[in-house]
Amino acid sequence: MKQPYLLLTPGPLSTTPTVKAAMQIDYCTWDSDYRQVTESIRQQILAVAHADPQTYTTVLLQGSGSYGVEATIGTAIPRQDATLMIAINGAYGQRISDIAAYYDIPHLDIVFDEDQALDPQRIAQALDEHPEITHFAMIHSETTTGILNPIEKIMPLLKARHIISIIDAMSSLGGVPLSVDDLGCDYLISSANKCVQGVPGFAFIIANQTTLAATADNARSLCLDLYAQWHTMTKLPGKWRFTSPTHVVHAFAQALTELRAEGGVTARYARYQANQQCLSQGMQALGFDLMIDPAIQGPIITSFKYPVHHFDFDDFYQFIKARGFVIYPGKVATIPSFRIGTIGDVNVTDIKRLLAIVSDYQQLSDTS
């Protein structure tokens, strides 16, 4: 079957034919071969993230990335004598706040404008003003706009205060170089269908084993109990507590093989950067202004302002889709915008084809 279009989104994203092909076989969750695949994935994720297996573990969890975030928030934070601070500069930081509110977890939101990166100085001041903070959560790649937040500058503030750290690296791990060992974070969360270029179906959490071991009685949910999931995978290597997404697991194993074959995260980051730079320069040449400063722009997704007040995004979207690409509507609340992703099985040639289509759309619009 011919692929109808390329997904220029931050995940799900366009995958290779070989990743898709890995899902064409049925597997048993108790089978020893399948369990070995699961265990291999857990170890390979640590290697991708530069996380020492003596210190860190990987917990796989059924569901989307938000399931992994909710499981981590709901398990990491004790039911008493704990307060969470959340740094928010977009919809995904706000989602963590929503989760905390849903679970009645005491939390304090430190909110930044959506077109601004997290400011370590403001965060340090807020932490000094609130010594009750025990846990801190933030987004690395905030796909509301495409900002890449400076987590490497914020982590030392948390470690100096002995605050447990939670990083949502949903749209960065596997596509942006990072080292969990260097960061020294307690939890880092991502998903199968992002920069590793697998398909949707499970999230994964890299957790400090000592920190995770202290969370046995914290979970507010049976299915989203991160500690219990880890305990099962430790006691019965490769076994998930409940039915696992077997086809997705094998697709992810193939995606990890292809990540290594590409040259690892550094090479993939270079490809994503080239895609983003080509897109950014080309769209600006066509009259589309950027939403955020290029200095804080990540390579995952880029936000553009509507070029004119009467811009019809739905018409624009359908024109592009009919010619082979799908993009994203904007998520910034105050400024009309749209977003274009530059990750997945996509290269500069694809981006140039997109730019030609956008140019054609403008020419037709000008004459109509």
HUGI-V831345 format. One record per residue. N is the residue number from 1. RES is the residue in one small letter. SS is DSSP state (H for helix, E for strand, L for the rest). PSI is psi as a letter, one per 20 degrees, with the letter a starting at -180 (none if undefined). Layout:
N_RES_SS_PSI, N_RES_SS_PSI
This chain:
1_m_L_p, 2_k_L_p, 3_q_L_p, 4_p_L_h, 5_y_L_r, 6_l_E_p, 7_l_E_o, 8_l_L_m, 9_t_L_r, 10_p_L_j, 11_g_L_p, 12_p_L_q, 13_l_L_r, 14_s_L_p, 15_t_L_r, 16_t_L_q, 17_p_H_h, 18_t_H_h, 19_v_H_g, 20_k_H_g, 21_a_H_h, 22_a_L_i, 23_m_L_j, 24_q_L_j, 25_i_L_q, 26_d_L_q, 27_y_L_q, 28_c_L_p, 29_t_L_h, 30_w_L_i, 31_d_L_p, 32_s_H_h, 33_d_H_g, 34_y_H_g, 35_r_H_h, 36_q_H_h, 37_v_H_g, 38_t_H_g, 39_e_H_h, 40_s_H_g, 41_i_H_g, 42_r_H_g, 43_q_H_h, 44_q_H_h, 45_i_H_g, 46_l_H_h, 47_a_H_g, 48_v_H_h, 49_a_L_j, 50_h_L_l, 51_a_L_p, 52_d_L_p, 53_p_L_i, 54_q_L_h, 55_t_L_h, 56_y_E_q, 57_t_E_r, 58_t_E_p, 59_v_E_p, 60_l_E_q, 61_l_E_p, 62_q_E_q, 63_g_L_r, 64_s_L_r, 65_g_H_h, 66_s_H_h, 67_y_H_g, 68_g_H_h, 69_v_H_g, 70_e_H_g, 71_a_H_g, 72_t_H_g, 73_i_H_g, 74_g_H_h, 75_t_H_h, 76_a_H_h, 77_i_L_p, 78_p_L_q, 79_r_L_i, 80_q_L_q, 81_d_L_l, 82_a_L_q, 83_t_L_p, 84_l_E_p, 85_m_E_p, 86_i_E_p, 87_a_E_p, 88_i_E_p, 89_n_L_k, 90_g_L_a, 91_a_H_h, 92_y_H_h, 93_g_H_g, 94_q_H_h, 95_r_H_h, 96_i_H_g, 97_s_H_g, 98_d_H_g, 99_i_H_g, 100_a_H_g, 101_a_H_g, 102_y_H_h, 103_y_L_j, 104_d_L_k, 105_i_L_p, 106_p_L_p, 107_h_E_q, 108_l_E_p, 109_d_E_p, 110_i_E_o, 111_v_E_p, 112_f_L_q, 113_d_L_q, 114_e_L_i, 115_d_L_j, 116_q_L_q, 117_a_L_q, 118_l_L_p, 119_d_L_o, 120_p_H_h, 121_q_H_g, 122_r_H_h, 123_i_H_g, 124_a_H_g, 125_q_H_g, 126_a_H_h, 127_l_H_h, 128_d_H_h, 129_e_H_i, 130_h_L_m, 131_p_L_i, 132_e_L_i, 133_i_L_p, 134_t_L_h, 135_h_E_q, 136_f_E_p, 137_a_E_q, 138_m_E_r, 139_i_E_p, 140_h_L_f, 141_s_E_o, 142_e_E_o, 143_t_L_j, 144_t_L_h, 145_t_L_h, 146_g_L_j, 147_i_E_p, 148_l_E_o, 149_n_L_q, 150_p_L_m, 151_i_H_h, 152_e_H_h, 153_k_H_h, 154_i_H_h, 155_m_H_g, 156_p_H_h, 157_l_H_h, 158_l_H_g, 159_k_H_h, 160_a_H_h, 161_r_L_j, 162_h_L_l, 163_i_L_p, 164_i_E_p, 165_s_E_p, 166_i_E_o, 167_i_E_p, 168_d_E_o, 169_a_L_k, 170_m_L_g, 171_s_L_k, 172_s_L_h, 173_l_L_p, 174_g_L_i, 175_g_L_i, 176_v_L_p, 177_p_L_p, 178_l_L_q, 179_s_L_o, 180_v_H_h, 181_d_H_g, 182_d_H_g, 183_l_H_g, 184_g_L_k, 185_c_L_r, 186_d_L_h, 187_y_E_p, 188_l_E_p, 189_i_E_p, 190_s_E_a, 191_s_E_q, 192_a_L_h, 193_n_L_k, 194_k_L_c, 195_c_L_i, 196_v_L_i, 197_q_L_k, 198_g_L_a, 199_v_L_r, 200_p_L_q, 201_g_L_h, 202_f_E_q, 203_a_E_r, 204_f_E_q, 205_i_E_p, 206_i_E_p, 207_a_E_q, 208_n_E_p, 209_q_H_h, 210_t_H_g, 211_t_H_g, 212_l_H_h, 213_a_H_i, 214_a_L_j, 215_t_L_j, 216_a_L_h, 217_d_L_j, 218_n_L_h, 219_a_L_p, 220_r_L_j, 221_s_L_q, 222_l_L_g, 223_c_L_h, 224_l_L_k, 225_d_L_o, 226_l_H_h, 227_y_H_g, 228_a_H_h, 229_q_H_g, 230_w_H_g, 231_h_H_g, 232_t_H_g, 233_m_H_h, 234_t_H_g, 235_k_H_h, 236_l_L_n, 237_p_L_p, 238_g_L_i, 239_k_L_p, 240_w_L_q, 241_r_L_g, 242_f_L_r, 243_t_L_p, 244_s_L_q, 245_p_L_n, 246_t_H_g, 247_h_H_h, 248_v_H_h, 249_v_H_g, 250_h_H_h, 251_a_H_g, 252_f_H_h, 253_a_H_g, 254_q_H_h, 255_a_H_h, 256_l_H_h, 257_t_H_g, 258_e_H_h, 259_l_H_g, 260_r_H_g, 261_a_H_h, 262_e_H_i, 263_g_L_j, 264_g_H_a, 265_v_H_h, 266_t_H_g, 267_a_H_g, 268_r_H_h, 269_y_H_g, 270_a_H_h, 271_r_H_g, 272_y_H_g, 273_q_H_g, 274_a_H_g, 275_n_H_g, 276_q_H_g, 277_q_H_g, 278_c_H_g, 279_l_H_g, 280_s_H_g, 281_q_H_g, 282_g_H_g, 283_m_H_h, 284_q_H_h, 285_a_H_h, 286_l_L_j, 287_g_L_j, 288_f_L_p, 289_d_L_q, 290_l_E_q, 291_m_L_h, 292_i_L_r, 293_d_L_p, 294_p_H_h, 295_a_H_h, 296_i_H_j, 297_q_E_p, 298_g_L_r, 299_p_L_j, 300_i_L_g, 301_i_E_q, 302_t_E_p, 303_s_E_p, 304_f_E_p, 305_k_E_q, 306_y_L_p, 307_p_L_h, 308_v_L_r, 309_h_L_h, 310_h_L_j, 311_f_L_p, 312_d_L_n, 313_f_H_g, 314_d_H_g, 315_d_H_g, 316_f_H_g, 317_y_H_g, 318_q_H_h, 319_f_H_g, 320_i_H_g, 321_k_H_g, 322_a_L_i, 323_r_L_j, 324_g_L_j, 325_f_E_q, 326_v_E_p, 327_i_L_a, 328_y_E_q, 329_p_E_r, 330_g_L_r, 331_k_L_i, 332_v_L_p, 333_a_L_h, 334_t_L_i, 335_i_L_p, 336_p_L_p, 337_s_E_r, 338_f_E_r, 339_r_E_q, 340_i_E_p, 341_g_E_q, 342_t_L_k, 343_i_L_r, 344_g_L_a, 345_d_L_m, 346_v_L_q, 347_n_L_a, 348_v_H_h, 349_t_H_g, 350_d_H_g, 351_i_H_h, 352_k_H_h, 353_r_H_g, 354_l_H_g, 355_l_H_h, 356_a_H_h, 357_i_H_g, 358_v_H_g, 359_s_H_g, 360_d_H_g, 361_y_H_g, 362_q_H_g, 363_q_H_g, 364_l_H_h, 365_s_H_h, 366_d_H_h, 367_t_H_i, 368_s_L_none
